[in-house]
Amino acid sequence: MSLPFAVLVVLVALLAGSLYAAAEADPYKILGVTRSASQAEIKKVYKRLAKEWHPDKNKSPEAEDMFIKITKSYEILSSEEKRSTYDRYGQTDDTQPYGQYRHRHSHFDFDEAFFNFPFNKNSRDFADGKYALHFDQYVNNVVPGSFKRPYLVKITSDWCFSCIHIEPVWKEVVQEMETLGVGIGVVDVGYERRLANYLGAHRTPSILGVINGKVTFFHYAVAKELLKQFVEDLLPQRLVEKVTDKNQLEFLNSWQEINKPHVLLFDQVPAVPLLFKLTAFAYKDYLQFGYVDQGISDTADLLKQFNINTYAPTMLVFKENIDKPADIIQAKGMKKQIIDEFMSNNKFLLVPRLVNQKLFDELCPVKQFHRRRKYCVLLLTSDEESFSPGNQAFLSFASTNTREVLRFAYVYQRHQQPLCDVLTQSKETPWFSQVVILERRNAAGKTLYKPVTAWNGSEEDQQALVDELERLHKDPSILNYDATLPELNNEFASVCRAPPNVNPFSFFFRREMMPLVSLIFSALFILFGTVVIQAFSDSSEDKQTKPKGKDGLKAENGSPGGASRPPKKSFVEVTELTDITYTSNLVRLRPGHMNVVLVLTHASKNILLSKFAKEVYSFTGSVTLHFSFLNMDKHSEWMHSLLEYAQEALRHDAHDDHQAANRRADYTGYVMALNGHKKYLCLFRPVYTGEDADAKSSEDESGAGTGTGGGIHHKLDRLGLWMERLMEGTLPRYYVPAWPGLDKITPGK
């Protein structure tokens, strides 16, 4: 009789727990609204409660849990479909994981062994606490961090029995991978369904890797060795070069060409250790890595040359002198912390060449009051053979420096002509090397400096430099010149080369004059576009502009616009988004401002621009909106790079792979609202609303479906409605870790 009675008790407990959980998870009760509440009332209450319980403002222990409940409740009640489902069945797909199951498990702590369930509270806490990922964390931390280390992410959920079965292996792999520097994350679909959908993870459990912002799924049995191999396969090929007696000189001699120190690891295993590969990936921008297998005969001379003891792994770093290592460590079982410290201390050559602005910023940082001053001793020189003795003398001088406050570097005049023009005092021809001491004062380029001497490496030149450095040590005010330095050219950026049998003068004209010609044509097009769109706005057809849905509509959640204003001009200013306007119109767009960009082609430009102007004209009164167009015929690579972060929107309503492929290929008529400061975009996809019923498609949550057939201007038929939702701040946002580089928008020549 005892067993049936126990079962009855448990069933009663389960029923009571279910009723309790359902009551506690009731979105109406959580928000404190009636079932007849309107959307406006629900929205108003949600804003008040979200502000009151936001974890950043409310420090009570239950604030975070309450904030999640409020957010989930609003997601249900703000959607008519989800609200209707909840009213009918008492739950939705969203309420079940975080409500009923979660509370049933947490409020009834009876012996789980009674049911033979393999739940282990410590195991679950291990996965769900320390490594839990939220959407903002993924976008702002994981994606940027994945350019320095790979991430291993598990997709799980409550009451997922398969998730529990892989837990021991997962825990063991995590403990090992984390010590090697691999990032770890756990996504619970019950709380982060948005992130799971964004990653494309539609089943639990799933394991995926993230590197360089790209997601790769693990498709094999969950075993320790397979997961370790999966992490290793994520890393790029040729991160570490195998070095032997035959190629060691070629490897070490490339320091000047690539402007990096070289690191050699000596070990007795044939395969490159995973820890060394992960280190090479983390420091790939600063160091070149090679691996020497001590167990083969082809490396005997190397071991002898550098007197390598084979009892423990040895790491050497070489700088300008390839015959003698600049630093060395040797230890059994090298730890990541030791290696990281070793790499950080040897990131730069003794006298590196300034090849881009990033390197300049790191070597010669802007003065900050909480840090010691950093002075940059800069040699302005040339790579011609006649300058070689002076350059070598400068390297020898710098190698004797013991002051941490001084950094030595050099630039080649032909690669960094604008910088040399600002700093050098001599305008004579031929050009002479010059040594300059400088201190950067702000990020805008303001610099204090002093030219020291024309430099040929003589004893007199070296003594003059010693004297000036001594004076600087006693009196920093000797830097009595000031200038605003231009941004350095990126010498390692891809360069367009002239094809064979081309007139060198004509190529010189194209290369040197192209920026000026492009600027002139951009200015002419802006003027021309203004005239075209002004003619449209003066026509009688457009004097009757479409009214907005509500008067005094305000933006929320940082959306641009504020209260709607009537247009102040009789035309729409639309500029072209190119490599010239890229920085000002997007990358450095002021906070709160947005650039609404129309995507077109040469063939569709006139038609789409005219239609675009009609649709957005009533919104031109907002000072925070800017309007541009992007030509896909010239900048398709940038468009493809950007929309990699909006794959969820592109997949929506795609009935088959063929349709999705066509949609990715043709972006004509797409409109993007780009928030340069907060790094997100809202996407409008073309819609057809002509008389052809077969080509008509309904509007989805991101603004449109893809229409086919009919006039191309019909693609923008519902853009006005989409713009209203943009001003309200109710459109889905697709966050990007960083805007695609300038090289992506520069058209191939």
KACORLIN-V730930 format. One record per backbone hydrogen bond with DSSP energy under -1.0 kcal/mol. CO is the residue of the C=O (numbers start at 1). NH is the residue of the N-H. If there is no record, write none. Layout:
CO|NH ; CO|NH
This chain:
1|5 ; 2|6 ; 3|7 ; 4|8 ; 5|9 ; 6|10 ; 7|11 ; 8|12 ; 9|13 ; 10|14 ; 11|15 ; 12|16 ; 13|17 ; 14|18 ; 15|19 ; 16|20 ; 17|21 ; 18|22 ; 19|23 ; 20|24 ; 21|25 ; 26|30 ; 27|31 ; 28|32 ; 28|33 ; 34|37 ; 38|42 ; 39|43 ; 40|44 ; 41|45 ; 42|46 ; 43|47 ; 44|48 ; 45|49 ; 46|50 ; 47|51 ; 48|52 ; 49|53 ; 54|57 ; 54|58 ; 60|63 ; 62|66 ; 63|67 ; 64|68 ; 65|69 ; 66|70 ; 67|71 ; 68|72 ; 69|73 ; 70|74 ; 71|75 ; 72|76 ; 73|77 ; 74|78 ; 79|83 ; 80|84 ; 81|85 ; 82|86 ; 83|87 ; 84|88 ; 85|89 ; 86|90 ; 92|96 ; 95|99 ; 96|101 ; 99|103 ; 100|104 ; 101|105 ; 102|106 ; 103|107 ; 104|108 ; 111|114 ; 112|115 ; 112|117 ; 120|124 ; 121|125 ; 122|126 ; 123|127 ; 124|128 ; 125|129 ; 131|186 ; 134|138 ; 135|139 ; 136|140 ; 137|141 ; 137|142 ; 138|143 ; 141|145 ; 142|146 ; 144|147 ; 145|148 ; 145|149 ; 146|212 ; 150|183 ; 151|210 ; 152|185 ; 153|208 ; 154|187 ; 155|206 ; 156|189 ; 160|164 ; 161|165 ; 162|166 ; 166|170 ; 167|171 ; 168|172 ; 169|173 ; 170|174 ; 171|175 ; 172|176 ; 173|177 ; 174|178 ; 177|182 ; 183|152 ; 185|154 ; 186|133 ; 187|156 ; 188|191 ; 188|192 ; 192|196 ; 193|197 ; 194|198 ; 195|199 ; 196|201 ; 206|155 ; 207|218 ; 208|153 ; 209|216 ; 210|151 ; 211|214 ; 214|211 ; 216|209 ; 221|223 ; 223|227 ; 224|228 ; 225|229 ; 226|230 ; 227|231 ; 228|232 ; 229|233 ; 230|234 ; 241|291 ; 244|248 ; 247|251 ; 248|252 ; 249|253 ; 252|255 ; 254|258 ; 255|259 ; 261|288 ; 262|318 ; 263|290 ; 264|316 ; 265|292 ; 266|314 ; 267|294 ; 273|277 ; 274|278 ; 275|279 ; 276|280 ; 277|281 ; 278|282 ; 279|283 ; 283|286 ; 283|287 ; 288|263 ; 289|241 ; 290|265 ; 291|243 ; 292|267 ; 293|296 ; 296|299 ; 297|300 ; 298|245 ; 299|303 ; 300|304 ; 301|305 ; 302|306 ; 303|308 ; 313|331 ; 314|266 ; 315|329 ; 316|264 ; 317|326 ; 317|327 ; 318|262 ; 327|317 ; 329|315 ; 335|339 ; 336|340 ; 337|341 ; 338|342 ; 339|343 ; 340|344 ; 341|345 ; 343|346 ; 352|410 ; 353|355 ; 355|491 ; 356|360 ; 357|361 ; 358|362 ; 359|363 ; 360|364 ; 368|371 ; 375|407 ; 376|438 ; 377|409 ; 378|436 ; 379|411 ; 380|434 ; 381|413 ; 384|387 ; 385|388 ; 387|391 ; 388|392 ; 389|393 ; 390|394 ; 391|395 ; 392|396 ; 393|397 ; 394|398 ; 395|399 ; 397|400 ; 398|401 ; 403|406 ; 405|375 ; 407|377 ; 409|379 ; 410|354 ; 411|381 ; 412|416 ; 416|420 ; 417|421 ; 418|422 ; 419|423 ; 420|424 ; 433|455 ; 434|380 ; 435|452 ; 436|378 ; 437|450 ; 438|376 ; 439|448 ; 440|367 ; 442|445 ; 445|485 ; 446|441 ; 446|442 ; 447|483 ; 448|439 ; 449|481 ; 450|437 ; 453|435 ; 458|462 ; 459|463 ; 460|464 ; 461|465 ; 462|466 ; 463|467 ; 464|468 ; 465|469 ; 466|470 ; 467|471 ; 468|472 ; 469|473 ; 470|474 ; 471|475 ; 475|478 ; 476|479 ; 478|480 ; 481|449 ; 483|447 ; 489|491 ; 490|493 ; 503|507 ; 504|508 ; 505|509 ; 506|510 ; 507|511 ; 508|512 ; 509|513 ; 510|514 ; 513|517 ; 514|518 ; 515|519 ; 516|520 ; 517|521 ; 518|522 ; 519|523 ; 520|524 ; 521|525 ; 522|526 ; 523|527 ; 524|528 ; 525|529 ; 526|530 ; 527|531 ; 528|532 ; 529|533 ; 530|534 ; 531|535 ; 532|536 ; 533|537 ; 534|538 ; 536|539 ; 540|543 ; 543|545 ; 556|559 ; 575|629 ; 578|582 ; 581|585 ; 582|587 ; 583|588 ; 586|589 ; 590|593 ; 594|626 ; 595|674 ; 596|628 ; 597|672 ; 598|630 ; 599|669 ; 600|632 ; 601|605 ; 604|608 ; 605|609 ; 606|610 ; 607|611 ; 608|612 ; 609|613 ; 610|614 ; 611|615 ; 612|616 ; 613|617 ; 616|619 ; 617|620 ; 619|622 ; 624|594 ; 626|596 ; 627|575 ; 628|598 ; 629|577 ; 630|600 ; 631|634 ; 631|635 ; 635|639 ; 636|640 ; 637|641 ; 638|642 ; 639|643 ; 642|645 ; 643|646 ; 646|650 ; 647|651 ; 651|654 ; 656|660 ; 657|661 ; 658|662 ; 659|663 ; 660|664 ; 661|665 ; 662|666 ; 667|670 ; 670|599 ; 671|684 ; 672|597 ; 673|682 ; 674|595 ; 675|679 ; 675|680 ; 679|736 ; 680|675 ; 681|734 ; 682|673 ; 684|671 ; 688|697 ; 700|703 ; 711|714 ; 712|715 ; 713|716 ; 714|717 ; 715|687 ; 716|719 ; 718|722 ; 719|723 ; 720|724 ; 721|725 ; 722|726 ; 723|727 ; 724|728 ; 725|729 ; 725|730 ; 734|681 ; 741|744 ; 742|746
